[in-house]
Amino acid sequence: MDKHALLKATLRNTGGPSQEKLFGLGLGAQRCGSTWLGKYLNNHPEFYIPPIKEMHIFDTISREKKHPLSKKKQVIIQQTHQDILKISEQEKGYYEFFDENLRPEIRAFGEITPEYSLLSQKFLESIANSHPNTRIFVSLRRPIGRYLSALTYYGRLRPKFNLEKNYLKGLRKKLFCHYTQYTVNITNLLAVVPRDKICFLFYEDLFNGTTDALFSLCDHLQIKKINPEDLDLPQSKIINKTTCRSELRKPDDNELLAIYK
């Protein structure tokens, strides 16, 4: 079965409760506040998102590779992990998984996987058309800030990584740059999904001390506007926030100019 046929089989309509709710799909991008948004939606009483917000179903099919969880299969004990693996192995349908987890009070459901922002137009179209009420949301960030945050986060997890020597080297690596190609990614999305079905958010607006950007997402997903503090998630608590160690050299003007270009 080719990957497009596999995608459609995975997205088969179950006729279950998921088809009567709103389907909200977050496309990232990485280092743009998607983890914080996932926490907010996970705490929201009207939205269901899996405990693992990044399901990695569609990017795994697109790349024609095994699901990343398959490498950890022997140590997986959570039911959600097991279900995600079953979806990736065609033992369970994508919407079937949500059918099993939606409570009556839930108005909308979905997931957030930043890798989905790199999907082809054909994949994005199939996903958007697989549900009668799909809403897409995309979190973006000023490109230089996103790039430097990605480098810093990568280095934080790898002590041997020399951040100072990679300010420019990182520009040659897809890992750090693909998610910042907003022109390509947004063009692909707008080519197949109506503009009114997409909500664009900006990292800088999410954490500027107001709820305007967050509440625009709530309107988009047709769920109540609830202050994050009331869900035990203050806006000041930026999840996975990366900060450079004080002794590290920050990029100089020439490096910043090269990154900007």
Disulfide bonds with the S-S distance in Angstrom:
none
